[in-house]
Amino acid sequence: MSIHFSKIIKAGDRNREFNFTRTHRDGTRYNVNVPDERGNRIFFTMQQEGSSWKIIMDILPPWVLAAEEELGAAIEEETRATLAKDGKGK
């Protein structure tokens, strides 16, 4: 399974590049970072809770929180693609 990947997601009023790094072998937690308008990096963690992904930090810009569903979908998409590539998705 991929340990690191990037995905461009529309968040707020623009497309932004989110970088994901898997932190647990079982793939249930990812560290995520994205630059803000000034180029400063915003760091947060996403954790799988049941069948969905949740941001586990509260103090973030509203545009990050609003993109939570799309971020979770990006993780699921990467997981499916990696499993298919490795031949484990059969």
PyMOL Python script that loads the backbone (N, CA, C, O; Angstrom):
from pymol import cmd

cmd.read_pdbstr("""\
ATOM      1  N   MET A   1       0.841  -1.174   0.000  1.00  0.00           N
ATOM      2  CA  MET A   1       0.000   0.000   0.000  1.00  0.00           C
ATOM      3  C   MET A   1       0.886   1.237   0.000  1.00  0.00           C
ATOM      4  O   MET A   1       1.925   1.264   0.659  1.00  0.00           O
ATOM      5  N   SER A   2       0.481   2.240  -0.726  1.00  0.00           N
ATOM      6  CA  SER A   2       1.262   3.465  -0.841  1.00  0.00           C
ATOM      7  C   SER A   2       1.439   4.135   0.517  1.00  0.00           C
ATOM      8  O   SER A   2       0.493   4.246   1.297  1.00  0.00           O
ATOM      9  N   ILE A   3       2.645   4.573   0.781  1.00  0.00           N
ATOM     10  CA  ILE A   3       2.934   5.250   2.037  1.00  0.00           C
ATOM     11  C   ILE A   3       2.732   6.748   1.891  1.00  0.00           C
ATOM     12  O   ILE A   3       2.383   7.421   2.861  1.00  0.00           O
ATOM     13  N   HIS A   4       2.945   7.280   0.691  1.00  0.00           N
ATOM     14  CA  HIS A   4       2.822   8.716   0.460  1.00  0.00           C
ATOM     15  C   HIS A   4       2.200   8.952  -0.910  1.00  0.00           C
ATOM     16  O   HIS A   4       2.554   8.293  -1.887  1.00  0.00           O
ATOM     17  N   PHE A   5       1.263   9.908  -0.969  1.00  0.00           N
ATOM     18  CA  PHE A   5       0.709  10.318  -2.260  1.00  0.00           C
ATOM     19  C   PHE A   5       0.187  11.741  -2.141  1.00  0.00           C
ATOM     20  O   PHE A   5      -0.029  12.245  -1.039  1.00  0.00           O
ATOM     21  N   SER A   6      -0.013  12.381  -3.277  1.00  0.00           N
ATOM     22  CA  SER A   6      -0.549  13.745  -3.344  1.00  0.00           C
ATOM     23  C   SER A   6      -1.801  13.738  -4.195  1.00  0.00           C
ATOM     24  O   SER A   6      -1.950  12.916  -5.099  1.00  0.00           O
ATOM     25  N   LYS A   7      -2.698  14.660  -3.897  1.00  0.00           N
ATOM     26  CA  LYS A   7      -3.948  14.762  -4.649  1.00  0.00           C
ATOM     27  C   LYS A   7      -4.373  16.221  -4.691  1.00  0.00           C
ATOM     28  O   LYS A   7      -4.339  16.912  -3.673  1.00  0.00           O
ATOM     29  N   ILE A   8      -4.770  16.686  -5.860  1.00  0.00           N
ATOM     30  CA  ILE A   8      -5.289  18.047  -5.983  1.00  0.00           C
ATOM     31  C   ILE A   8      -6.795  18.000  -5.755  1.00  0.00           C
ATOM     32  O   ILE A   8      -7.526  17.272  -6.427  1.00  0.00           O
ATOM     33  N   ILE A   9      -7.236  18.802  -4.784  1.00  0.00           N
ATOM     34  CA  ILE A   9      -8.636  18.827  -4.377  1.00  0.00           C
ATOM     35  C   ILE A   9      -9.070  20.284  -4.277  1.00  0.00           C
ATOM     36  O   ILE A   9      -8.334  21.128  -3.766  1.00  0.00           O
ATOM     37  N   LYS A  10     -10.267  20.568  -4.769  1.00  0.00           N
ATOM     38  CA  LYS A  10     -10.793  21.934  -4.618  1.00  0.00           C
ATOM     39  C   LYS A  10     -11.221  22.126  -3.168  1.00  0.00           C
ATOM     40  O   LYS A  10     -12.082  21.413  -2.654  1.00  0.00           O
ATOM     41  N   ALA A  11     -10.602  23.102  -2.528  1.00  0.00           N
ATOM     42  CA  ALA A  11     -10.914  23.419  -1.131  1.00  0.00           C
ATOM     43  C   ALA A  11     -10.997  24.932  -1.015  1.00  0.00           C
ATOM     44  O   ALA A  11     -10.066  25.650  -1.381  1.00  0.00           O
ATOM     45  N   GLY A  12     -12.106  25.398  -0.509  1.00  0.00           N
ATOM     46  CA  GLY A  12     -12.319  26.835  -0.482  1.00  0.00           C
ATOM     47  C   GLY A  12     -12.567  27.312  -1.895  1.00  0.00           C
ATOM     48  O   GLY A  12     -13.398  26.756  -2.613  1.00  0.00           O
ATOM     49  N   ASP A  13     -11.851  28.334  -2.288  1.00  0.00           N
ATOM     50  CA  ASP A  13     -12.074  28.927  -3.606  1.00  0.00           C
ATOM     51  C   ASP A  13     -11.060  28.498  -4.655  1.00  0.00           C
ATOM     52  O   ASP A  13     -11.039  29.055  -5.753  1.00  0.00           O
ATOM     53  N   ARG A  14     -10.209  27.506  -4.335  1.00  0.00           N
ATOM     54  CA  ARG A  14      -9.182  27.126  -5.307  1.00  0.00           C
ATOM     55  C   ARG A  14      -8.762  25.672  -5.170  1.00  0.00           C
ATOM     56  O   ARG A  14      -9.023  25.022  -4.158  1.00  0.00           O
ATOM     57  N   ASN A  15      -8.102  25.179  -6.215  1.00  0.00           N
ATOM     58  CA  ASN A  15      -7.528  23.840  -6.169  1.00  0.00           C
ATOM     59  C   ASN A  15      -6.250  23.889  -5.347  1.00  0.00           C
ATOM     60  O   ASN A  15      -5.437  24.803  -5.487  1.00  0.00           O
ATOM     61  N   ARG A  16      -6.089  22.885  -4.485  1.00  0.00           N
ATOM     62  CA  ARG A  16      -4.916  22.835  -3.613  1.00  0.00           C
ATOM     63  C   ARG A  16      -4.335  21.427  -3.645  1.00  0.00           C
ATOM     64  O   ARG A  16      -5.054  20.441  -3.806  1.00  0.00           O
ATOM     65  N   GLU A  17      -3.013  21.358  -3.488  1.00  0.00           N
ATOM     66  CA  GLU A  17      -2.350  20.058  -3.464  1.00  0.00           C
ATOM     67  C   GLU A  17      -2.213  19.584  -2.023  1.00  0.00           C
ATOM     68  O   GLU A  17      -1.485  20.173  -1.224  1.00  0.00           O
ATOM     69  N   PHE A  18      -2.929  18.505  -1.708  1.00  0.00           N
ATOM     70  CA  PHE A  18      -2.856  17.883  -0.396  1.00  0.00           C
ATOM     71  C   PHE A  18      -1.877  16.716  -0.475  1.00  0.00           C
ATOM     72  O   PHE A  18      -1.930  15.920  -1.412  1.00  0.00           O
ATOM     73  N   ASN A  19      -0.994  16.616   0.499  1.00  0.00           N
ATOM     74  CA  ASN A  19      -0.009  15.537   0.582  1.00  0.00           C
ATOM     75  C   ASN A  19      -0.393  14.626   1.738  1.00  0.00           C
ATOM     76  O   ASN A  19      -0.613  15.090   2.857  1.00  0.00           O
ATOM     77  N   PHE A  20      -0.472  13.327   1.464  1.00  0.00           N
ATOM     78  CA  PHE A  20      -0.899  12.336   2.439  1.00  0.00           C
ATOM     79  C   PHE A  20       0.274  11.400   2.750  1.00  0.00           C
ATOM     80  O   PHE A  20       0.978  10.959   1.842  1.00  0.00           O
ATOM     81  N   THR A  21       0.475  11.103   4.023  1.00  0.00           N
ATOM     82  CA  THR A  21       1.493  10.149   4.434  1.00  0.00           C
ATOM     83  C   THR A  21       0.858   9.181   5.426  1.00  0.00           C
ATOM     84  O   THR A  21       0.351   9.587   6.472  1.00  0.00           O
ATOM     85  N   ARG A  22       0.893   7.899   5.084  1.00  0.00           N
ATOM     86  CA  ARG A  22       0.324   6.879   5.971  1.00  0.00           C
ATOM     87  C   ARG A  22       1.198   6.763   7.209  1.00  0.00           C
ATOM     88  O   ARG A  22       2.421   6.683   7.091  1.00  0.00           O
ATOM     89  N   THR A  23       0.596   6.753   8.399  1.00  0.00           N
ATOM     90  CA  THR A  23       1.375   6.674   9.631  1.00  0.00           C
ATOM     91  C   THR A  23       1.203   5.353  10.362  1.00  0.00           C
ATOM     92  O   THR A  23       2.005   5.042  11.243  1.00  0.00           O
ATOM     93  N   HIS A  24       0.189   4.565  10.030  1.00  0.00           N
ATOM     94  CA  HIS A  24      -0.018   3.251  10.643  1.00  0.00           C
ATOM     95  C   HIS A  24      -0.005   2.197   9.550  1.00  0.00           C
ATOM     96  O   HIS A  24      -0.544   2.406   8.464  1.00  0.00           O
ATOM     97  N   ARG A  25       0.612   1.070   9.846  1.00  0.00           N
ATOM     98  CA  ARG A  25       0.684  -0.010   8.855  1.00  0.00           C
ATOM     99  C   ARG A  25      -0.687  -0.448   8.351  1.00  0.00           C
ATOM    100  O   ARG A  25      -0.834  -0.808   7.183  1.00  0.00           O
ATOM    101  N   ASP A  26      -1.684  -0.419   9.221  1.00  0.00           N
ATOM    102  CA  ASP A  26      -3.009  -0.881   8.811  1.00  0.00           C
ATOM    103  C   ASP A  26      -3.764   0.141   7.965  1.00  0.00           C
ATOM    104  O   ASP A  26      -4.883  -0.128   7.528  1.00  0.00           O
ATOM    105  N   GLY A  27      -3.162   1.318   7.727  1.00  0.00           N
ATOM    106  CA  GLY A  27      -3.767   2.312   6.847  1.00  0.00           C
ATOM    107  C   GLY A  27      -4.948   3.038   7.436  1.00  0.00           C
ATOM    108  O   GLY A  27      -5.795   3.534   6.692  1.00  0.00           O
ATOM    109  N   THR A  28      -5.033   3.119   8.768  1.00  0.00           N
ATOM    110  CA  THR A  28      -6.178   3.781   9.399  1.00  0.00           C
ATOM    111  C   THR A  28      -5.876   5.214   9.826  1.00  0.00           C
ATOM    112  O   THR A  28      -6.743   5.883  10.388  1.00  0.00           O
ATOM    113  N   ARG A  29      -4.667   5.692   9.570  1.00  0.00           N
ATOM    114  CA  ARG A  29      -4.330   7.068   9.951  1.00  0.00           C
ATOM    115  C   ARG A  29      -3.340   7.639   8.941  1.00  0.00           C
ATOM    116  O   ARG A  29      -2.382   6.979   8.539  1.00  0.00           O
ATOM    117  N   TYR A  30      -3.597   8.889   8.541  1.00  0.00           N
ATOM    118  CA  TYR A  30      -2.716   9.597   7.611  1.00  0.00           C
ATOM    119  C   TYR A  30      -2.420  10.988   8.152  1.00  0.00           C
ATOM    120  O   TYR A  30      -3.309  11.661   8.674  1.00  0.00           O
ATOM    121  N   ASN A  31      -1.179  11.412   8.025  1.00  0.00           N
ATOM    122  CA  ASN A  31      -0.837  12.815   8.229  1.00  0.00           C
ATOM    123  C   ASN A  31      -1.049  13.501   6.897  1.00  0.00           C
ATOM    124  O   ASN A  31      -0.702  12.952   5.852  1.00  0.00           O
ATOM    125  N   VAL A  32      -1.615  14.694   6.924  1.00  0.00           N
ATOM    126  CA  VAL A  32      -1.932  15.433   5.698  1.00  0.00           C
ATOM    127  C   VAL A  32      -1.367  16.836   5.846  1.00  0.00           C
ATOM    128  O   VAL A  32      -1.394  17.414   6.933  1.00  0.00           O
ATOM    129  N   ASN A  33      -0.854  17.381   4.742  1.00  0.00           N
ATOM    130  CA  ASN A  33      -0.438  18.782   4.760  1.00  0.00           C
ATOM    131  C   ASN A  33      -0.826  19.437   3.453  1.00  0.00           C
ATOM    132  O   ASN A  33      -0.929  18.794   2.409  1.00  0.00           O
ATOM    133  N   VAL A  34      -1.040  20.754   3.547  1.00  0.00           N
ATOM    134  CA  VAL A  34      -1.472  21.544   2.399  1.00  0.00           C
ATOM    135  C   VAL A  34      -1.001  22.980   2.625  1.00  0.00           C
ATOM    136  O   VAL A  34      -1.037  23.458   3.759  1.00  0.00           O
ATOM    137  N   PRO A  35      -0.561  23.681   1.577  1.00  0.00           N
ATOM    138  CA  PRO A  35      -0.170  25.078   1.778  1.00  0.00           C
ATOM    139  C   PRO A  35      -1.390  25.994   1.809  1.00  0.00           C
ATOM    140  O   PRO A  35      -2.382  25.756   1.119  1.00  0.00           O
ATOM    141  N   ASP A  36      -1.296  27.050   2.625  1.00  0.00           N
ATOM    142  CA  ASP A  36      -2.348  28.058   2.617  1.00  0.00           C
ATOM    143  C   ASP A  36      -2.021  29.108   1.553  1.00  0.00           C
ATOM    144  O   ASP A  36      -1.096  28.919   0.763  1.00  0.00           O
ATOM    145  N   GLU A  37      -2.762  30.198   1.527  1.00  0.00           N
ATOM    146  CA  GLU A  37      -2.587  31.231   0.503  1.00  0.00           C
ATOM    147  C   GLU A  37      -1.203  31.884   0.548  1.00  0.00           C
ATOM    148  O   GLU A  37      -0.722  32.385  -0.469  1.00  0.00           O
ATOM    149  N   ARG A  38      -0.569  31.883   1.707  1.00  0.00           N
ATOM    150  CA  ARG A  38       0.754  32.508   1.857  1.00  0.00           C
ATOM    151  C   ARG A  38       1.902  31.513   1.706  1.00  0.00           C
ATOM    152  O   ARG A  38       3.068  31.887   1.829  1.00  0.00           O
ATOM    153  N   GLY A  39       1.577  30.259   1.443  1.00  0.00           N
ATOM    154  CA  GLY A  39       2.608  29.245   1.286  1.00  0.00           C
ATOM    155  C   GLY A  39       2.987  28.543   2.577  1.00  0.00           C
ATOM    156  O   GLY A  39       3.857  27.672   2.577  1.00  0.00           O
ATOM    157  N   ASN A  40       2.342  28.911   3.682  1.00  0.00           N
ATOM    158  CA  ASN A  40       2.592  28.224   4.957  1.00  0.00           C
ATOM    159  C   ASN A  40       1.891  26.877   4.937  1.00  0.00           C
ATOM    160  O   ASN A  40       0.765  26.773   4.451  1.00  0.00           O
ATOM    161  N   ARG A  41       2.537  25.854   5.456  1.00  0.00           N
ATOM    162  CA  ARG A  41       1.953  24.515   5.482  1.00  0.00           C
ATOM    163  C   ARG A  41       1.004  24.365   6.655  1.00  0.00           C
ATOM    164  O   ARG A  41       1.297  24.784   7.775  1.00  0.00           O
ATOM    165  N   ILE A  42      -0.134  23.759   6.375  1.00  0.00           N
ATOM    166  CA  ILE A  42      -1.105  23.402   7.400  1.00  0.00           C
ATOM    167  C   ILE A  42      -1.018  21.885   7.552  1.00  0.00           C
ATOM    168  O   ILE A  42      -1.161  21.149   6.576  1.00  0.00           O
ATOM    169  N   PHE A  43      -0.783  21.423   8.776  1.00  0.00           N
ATOM    170  CA  PHE A  43      -0.638  19.995   9.064  1.00  0.00           C
ATOM    171  C   PHE A  43      -1.812  19.516   9.898  1.00  0.00           C
ATOM    172  O   PHE A  43      -2.238  20.195  10.832  1.00  0.00           O
ATOM    173  N   PHE A  44      -2.339  18.334   9.556  1.00  0.00           N
ATOM    174  CA  PHE A  44      -3.401  17.720  10.344  1.00  0.00           C
ATOM    175  C   PHE A  44      -3.399  16.230  10.102  1.00  0.00           C
ATOM    176  O   PHE A  44      -2.691  15.733   9.226  1.00  0.00           O
ATOM    177  N   THR A  45      -4.197  15.511  10.885  1.00  0.00           N
ATOM    178  CA  THR A  45      -4.262  14.057  10.791  1.00  0.00           C
ATOM    179  C   THR A  45      -5.685  13.647  10.450  1.00  0.00           C
ATOM    180  O   THR A  45      -6.652  14.253  10.911  1.00  0.00           O
ATOM    181  N   MET A  46      -5.793  12.599   9.629  1.00  0.00           N
ATOM    182  CA  MET A  46      -7.089  12.000   9.334  1.00  0.00           C
ATOM    183  C   MET A  46      -7.052  10.559   9.825  1.00  0.00           C
ATOM    184  O   MET A  46      -6.064   9.847   9.646  1.00  0.00           O
ATOM    185  N   GLN A  47      -8.148  10.150  10.445  1.00  0.00           N
ATOM    186  CA  GLN A  47      -8.237   8.805  10.995  1.00  0.00           C
ATOM    187  C   GLN A  47      -9.508   8.149  10.515  1.00  0.00           C
ATOM    188  O   GLN A  47     -10.557   8.786  10.417  1.00  0.00           O
ATOM    189  N   GLN A  48      -9.403   6.852  10.212  1.00  0.00           N
ATOM    190  CA  GLN A  48     -10.585   6.112   9.785  1.00  0.00           C
ATOM    191  C   GLN A  48     -11.426   5.760  11.005  1.00  0.00           C
ATOM    192  O   GLN A  48     -10.929   5.195  11.979  1.00  0.00           O
ATOM    193  N   GLU A  49     -12.700   6.104  10.932  1.00  0.00           N
ATOM    194  CA  GLU A  49     -13.662   5.787  11.994  1.00  0.00           C
ATOM    195  C   GLU A  49     -14.820   5.052  11.344  1.00  0.00           C
ATOM    196  O   GLU A  49     -15.680   5.654  10.702  1.00  0.00           O
ATOM    197  N   GLY A  50     -14.823   3.750  11.522  1.00  0.00           N
ATOM    198  CA  GLY A  50     -15.824   2.930  10.834  1.00  0.00           C
ATOM    199  C   GLY A  50     -15.526   2.931   9.349  1.00  0.00           C
ATOM    200  O   GLY A  50     -14.435   2.546   8.929  1.00  0.00           O
ATOM    201  N   SER A  51     -16.492   3.362   8.555  1.00  0.00           N
ATOM    202  CA  SER A  51     -16.294   3.374   7.104  1.00  0.00           C
ATOM    203  C   SER A  51     -15.996   4.770   6.565  1.00  0.00           C
ATOM    204  O   SER A  51     -15.960   4.967   5.350  1.00  0.00           O
ATOM    205  N   SER A  52     -15.782   5.741   7.457  1.00  0.00           N
ATOM    206  CA  SER A  52     -15.495   7.095   6.979  1.00  0.00           C
ATOM    207  C   SER A  52     -14.192   7.614   7.573  1.00  0.00           C
ATOM    208  O   SER A  52     -13.655   7.047   8.524  1.00  0.00           O
ATOM    209  N   TRP A  53     -13.695   8.702   6.994  1.00  0.00           N
ATOM    210  CA  TRP A  53     -12.454   9.333   7.427  1.00  0.00           C
ATOM    211  C   TRP A  53     -12.781  10.654   8.092  1.00  0.00           C
ATOM    212  O   TRP A  53     -13.591  11.430   7.583  1.00  0.00           O
ATOM    213  N   LYS A  54     -12.152  10.912   9.230  1.00  0.00           N
ATOM    214  CA  LYS A  54     -12.419  12.129   9.996  1.00  0.00           C
ATOM    215  C   LYS A  54     -11.122  12.886  10.261  1.00  0.00           C
ATOM    216  O   LYS A  54     -10.081  12.285  10.528  1.00  0.00           O
ATOM    217  N   ILE A  55     -11.201  14.201  10.186  1.00  0.00           N
ATOM    218  CA  ILE A  55     -10.093  15.060  10.602  1.00  0.00           C
ATOM    219  C   ILE A  55     -10.101  15.053  12.122  1.00  0.00           C
ATOM    220  O   ILE A  55     -11.143  15.282  12.736  1.00  0.00           O
ATOM    221  N   ILE A  56      -8.940  14.792  12.742  1.00  0.00           N
ATOM    222  CA  ILE A  56      -8.922  14.703  14.193  1.00  0.00           C
ATOM    223  C   ILE A  56      -8.236  15.907  14.839  1.00  0.00           C
ATOM    224  O   ILE A  56      -7.583  15.778  15.875  1.00  0.00           O
ATOM    225  N   MET A  57      -8.390  17.066  14.223  1.00  0.00           N
ATOM    226  CA  MET A  57      -7.950  18.335  14.801  1.00  0.00           C
ATOM    227  C   MET A  57      -9.077  19.331  14.596  1.00  0.00           C
ATOM    228  O   MET A  57      -9.763  19.300  13.575  1.00  0.00           O
ATOM    229  N   ASP A  58      -9.265  20.201  15.554  1.00  0.00           N
ATOM    230  CA  ASP A  58     -10.379  21.141  15.460  1.00  0.00           C
ATOM    231  C   ASP A  58      -9.993  22.505  14.909  1.00  0.00           C
ATOM    232  O   ASP A  58     -10.793  23.133  14.216  1.00  0.00           O
ATOM    233  N   ILE A  59      -8.800  22.971  15.196  1.00  0.00           N
ATOM    234  CA  ILE A  59      -8.421  24.336  14.829  1.00  0.00           C
ATOM    235  C   ILE A  59      -7.741  24.316  13.453  1.00  0.00           C
ATOM    236  O   ILE A  59      -6.520  24.218  13.335  1.00  0.00           O
ATOM    237  N   LEU A  60      -8.571  24.413  12.443  1.00  0.00           N
ATOM    238  CA  LEU A  60      -8.113  24.421  11.054  1.00  0.00           C
ATOM    239  C   LEU A  60      -8.940  25.443  10.288  1.00  0.00           C
ATOM    240  O   LEU A  60     -10.047  25.783  10.705  1.00  0.00           O
ATOM    241  N   PRO A  61      -8.415  25.933   9.174  1.00  0.00           N
ATOM    242  CA  PRO A  61      -9.221  26.850   8.354  1.00  0.00           C
ATOM    243  C   PRO A  61     -10.518  26.156   7.912  1.00  0.00           C
ATOM    244  O   PRO A  61     -10.531  24.946   7.684  1.00  0.00           O
ATOM    245  N   PRO A  62     -11.585  26.911   7.795  1.00  0.00           N
ATOM    246  CA  PRO A  62     -12.871  26.324   7.380  1.00  0.00           C
ATOM    247  C   PRO A  62     -12.789  25.564   6.053  1.00  0.00           C
ATOM    248  O   PRO A  62     -13.485  24.565   5.873  1.00  0.00           O
ATOM    249  N   TRP A  63     -11.949  26.026   5.125  1.00  0.00           N
ATOM    250  CA  TRP A  63     -11.868  25.351   3.825  1.00  0.00           C
ATOM    251  C   TRP A  63     -11.256  23.957   3.947  1.00  0.00           C
ATOM    252  O   TRP A  63     -11.554  23.095   3.121  1.00  0.00           O
ATOM    253  N   VAL A  64     -10.414  23.706   4.944  1.00  0.00           N
ATOM    254  CA  VAL A  64      -9.890  22.353   5.177  1.00  0.00           C
ATOM    255  C   VAL A  64     -11.004  21.480   5.742  1.00  0.00           C
ATOM    256  O   VAL A  64     -11.232  20.375   5.251  1.00  0.00           O
ATOM    257  N   LEU A  65     -11.696  21.960   6.762  1.00  0.00           N
ATOM    258  CA  LEU A  65     -12.782  21.190   7.369  1.00  0.00           C
ATOM    259  C   LEU A  65     -13.873  20.865   6.361  1.00  0.00           C
ATOM    260  O   LEU A  65     -14.439  19.772   6.391  1.00  0.00           O
ATOM    261  N   ALA A  66     -14.175  21.807   5.465  1.00  0.00           N
ATOM    262  CA  ALA A  66     -15.214  21.595   4.458  1.00  0.00           C
ATOM    263  C   ALA A  66     -14.816  20.541   3.430  1.00  0.00           C
ATOM    264  O   ALA A  66     -15.681  19.963   2.773  1.00  0.00           O
ATOM    265  N   ALA A  67     -13.526  20.288   3.285  1.00  0.00           N
ATOM    266  CA  ALA A  67     -13.036  19.312   2.303  1.00  0.00           C
ATOM    267  C   ALA A  67     -12.878  17.914   2.898  1.00  0.00           C
ATOM    268  O   ALA A  67     -12.351  17.027   2.228  1.00  0.00           O
ATOM    269  N   GLU A  68     -13.319  17.694   4.133  1.00  0.00           N
ATOM    270  CA  GLU A  68     -13.108  16.412   4.816  1.00  0.00           C
ATOM    271  C   GLU A  68     -13.600  15.219   3.995  1.00  0.00           C
ATOM    272  O   GLU A  68     -12.893  14.218   3.882  1.00  0.00           O
ATOM    273  N   GLU A  69     -14.772  15.311   3.434  1.00  0.00           N
ATOM    274  CA  GLU A  69     -15.331  14.197   2.658  1.00  0.00           C
ATOM    275  C   GLU A  69     -14.477  13.905   1.426  1.00  0.00           C
ATOM    276  O   GLU A  69     -14.215  12.743   1.118  1.00  0.00           O
ATOM    277  N   GLU A  70     -14.043  14.948   0.722  1.00  0.00           N
ATOM    278  CA  GLU A  70     -13.204  14.763  -0.462  1.00  0.00           C
ATOM    279  C   GLU A  70     -11.843  14.185  -0.092  1.00  0.00           C
ATOM    280  O   GLU A  70     -11.288  13.382  -0.842  1.00  0.00           O
ATOM    281  N   LEU A  71     -11.303  14.584   1.052  1.00  0.00           N
ATOM    282  CA  LEU A  71     -10.023  14.037   1.512  1.00  0.00           C
ATOM    283  C   LEU A  71     -10.149  12.547   1.809  1.00  0.00           C
ATOM    284  O   LEU A  71      -9.277  11.759   1.441  1.00  0.00           O
ATOM    285  N   GLY A  72     -11.226  12.167   2.469  1.00  0.00           N
ATOM    286  CA  GLY A  72     -11.471  10.748   2.733  1.00  0.00           C
ATOM    287  C   GLY A  72     -11.632   9.961   1.450  1.00  0.00           C
ATOM    288  O   GLY A  72     -11.131   8.842   1.338  1.00  0.00           O
ATOM    289  N   ALA A  73     -12.326  10.536   0.480  1.00  0.00           N
ATOM    290  CA  ALA A  73     -12.498   9.869  -0.816  1.00  0.00           C
ATOM    291  C   ALA A  73     -11.158   9.695  -1.515  1.00  0.00           C
ATOM    292  O   ALA A  73     -10.939   8.681  -2.176  1.00  0.00           O
ATOM    293  N   ALA A  74     -10.257  10.665  -1.383  1.00  0.00           N
ATOM    294  CA  ALA A  74      -8.927  10.560  -1.992  1.00  0.00           C
ATOM    295  C   ALA A  74      -8.137   9.405  -1.380  1.00  0.00           C
ATOM    296  O   ALA A  74      -7.447   8.680  -2.095  1.00  0.00           O
ATOM    297  N   ILE A  75      -8.233   9.230  -0.061  1.00  0.00           N
ATOM    298  CA  ILE A  75      -7.550   8.115   0.599  1.00  0.00           C
ATOM    299  C   ILE A  75      -8.126   6.792   0.107  1.00  0.00           C
ATOM    300  O   ILE A  75      -7.372   5.875  -0.219  1.00  0.00           O
ATOM    301  N   GLU A  76      -9.439   6.681   0.050  1.00  0.00           N
ATOM    302  CA  GLU A  76     -10.069   5.444  -0.427  1.00  0.00           C
ATOM    303  C   GLU A  76      -9.680   5.139  -1.867  1.00  0.00           C
ATOM    304  O   GLU A  76      -9.392   3.991  -2.204  1.00  0.00           O
ATOM    305  N   GLU A  77      -9.670   6.154  -2.710  1.00  0.00           N
ATOM    306  CA  GLU A  77      -9.303   5.979  -4.119  1.00  0.00           C
ATOM    307  C   GLU A  77      -7.865   5.475  -4.240  1.00  0.00           C
ATOM    308  O   GLU A  77      -7.592   4.556  -5.012  1.00  0.00           O
ATOM    309  N   GLU A  78      -6.949   6.073  -3.483  1.00  0.00           N
ATOM    310  CA  GLU A  78      -5.544   5.650  -3.524  1.00  0.00           C
ATOM    311  C   GLU A  78      -5.387   4.222  -3.004  1.00  0.00           C
ATOM    312  O   GLU A  78      -4.601   3.446  -3.547  1.00  0.00           O
ATOM    313  N   THR A  79      -6.125   3.877  -1.967  1.00  0.00           N
ATOM    314  CA  THR A  79      -6.063   2.521  -1.413  1.00  0.00           C
ATOM    315  C   THR A  79      -6.531   1.502  -2.441  1.00  0.00           C
ATOM    316  O   THR A  79      -5.885   0.472  -2.635  1.00  0.00           O
ATOM    317  N   ARG A  80      -7.654   1.783  -3.103  1.00  0.00           N
ATOM    318  CA  ARG A  80      -8.169   0.864  -4.136  1.00  0.00           C
ATOM    319  C   ARG A  80      -7.183   0.737  -5.292  1.00  0.00           C
ATOM    320  O   ARG A  80      -6.944  -0.368  -5.780  1.00  0.00           O
ATOM    321  N   ALA A  81      -6.610   1.853  -5.736  1.00  0.00           N
ATOM    322  CA  ALA A  81      -5.674   1.832  -6.860  1.00  0.00           C
ATOM    323  C   ALA A  81      -4.423   1.037  -6.503  1.00  0.00           C
ATOM    324  O   ALA A  81      -3.916   0.271  -7.322  1.00  0.00           O
ATOM    325  N   THR A  82      -3.932   1.217  -5.291  1.00  0.00           N
ATOM    326  CA  THR A  82      -2.729   0.501  -4.867  1.00  0.00           C
ATOM    327  C   THR A  82      -2.995  -0.987  -4.752  1.00  0.00           C
ATOM    328  O   THR A  82      -2.173  -1.797  -5.179  1.00  0.00           O
ATOM    329  N   LEU A  83      -4.138  -1.359  -4.179  1.00  0.00           N
ATOM    330  CA  LEU A  83      -4.471  -2.769  -4.053  1.00  0.00           C
ATOM    331  C   LEU A  83      -4.633  -3.419  -5.430  1.00  0.00           C
ATOM    332  O   LEU A  83      -4.189  -4.548  -5.640  1.00  0.00           O
ATOM    333  N   ALA A  84      -5.257  -2.720  -6.351  1.00  0.00           N
ATOM    334  CA  ALA A  84      -5.433  -3.249  -7.705  1.00  0.00           C
ATOM    335  C   ALA A  84      -4.074  -3.404  -8.402  1.00  0.00           C
ATOM    336  O   ALA A  84      -3.834  -4.397  -9.088  1.00  0.00           O
ATOM    337  N   LYS A  85      -3.204  -2.429  -8.221  1.00  0.00           N
ATOM    338  CA  LYS A  85      -1.877  -2.463  -8.841  1.00  0.00           C
ATOM    339  C   LYS A  85      -1.058  -3.620  -8.291  1.00  0.00           C
ATOM    340  O   LYS A  85      -0.327  -4.276  -9.033  1.00  0.00           O
ATOM    341  N   ASP A  86      -1.177  -3.870  -7.004  1.00  0.00           N
ATOM    342  CA  ASP A  86      -0.424  -4.940  -6.357  1.00  0.00           C
ATOM    343  C   ASP A  86      -1.060  -6.294  -6.549  1.00  0.00           C
ATOM    344  O   ASP A  86      -0.513  -7.303  -6.104  1.00  0.00           O
ATOM    345  N   GLY A  87      -2.231  -6.340  -7.217  1.00  0.00           N
ATOM    346  CA  GLY A  87      -2.902  -7.600  -7.478  1.00  0.00           C
ATOM    347  C   GLY A  87      -3.646  -8.150  -6.282  1.00  0.00           C
ATOM    348  O   GLY A  87      -4.011  -9.326  -6.270  1.00  0.00           O
ATOM    349  N   LYS A  88      -3.877  -7.328  -5.279  1.00  0.00           N
ATOM    350  CA  LYS A  88      -4.554  -7.805  -4.063  1.00  0.00           C
ATOM    351  C   LYS A  88      -6.028  -7.466  -4.069  1.00  0.00           C
ATOM    352  O   LYS A  88      -6.756  -7.862  -3.159  1.00  0.00           O
ATOM    353  N   GLY A  89      -6.479  -6.744  -5.073  1.00  0.00           N
ATOM    354  CA  GLY A  89      -7.866  -6.320  -5.111  1.00  0.00           C
ATOM    355  C   GLY A  89      -8.758  -7.289  -5.849  1.00  0.00           C
ATOM    356  O   GLY A  89      -9.876  -6.929  -6.219  1.00  0.00           O
ATOM    357  N   LYS A  90      -8.308  -8.489  -6.072  1.00  0.00           N
ATOM    358  CA  LYS A  90      -9.098  -9.466  -6.837  1.00  0.00           C
ATOM    359  C   LYS A  90     -10.152 -10.121  -5.982  1.00  0.00           C
ATOM    360  O   LYS A  90     -10.903 -10.966  -6.468  1.00  0.00           O
TER     361      LYS A  90
END
""", "prot")
cmd.dss("prot")
cmd.show_as("cartoon", "prot")
cmd.util.cbc("prot")
cmd.orient("prot")
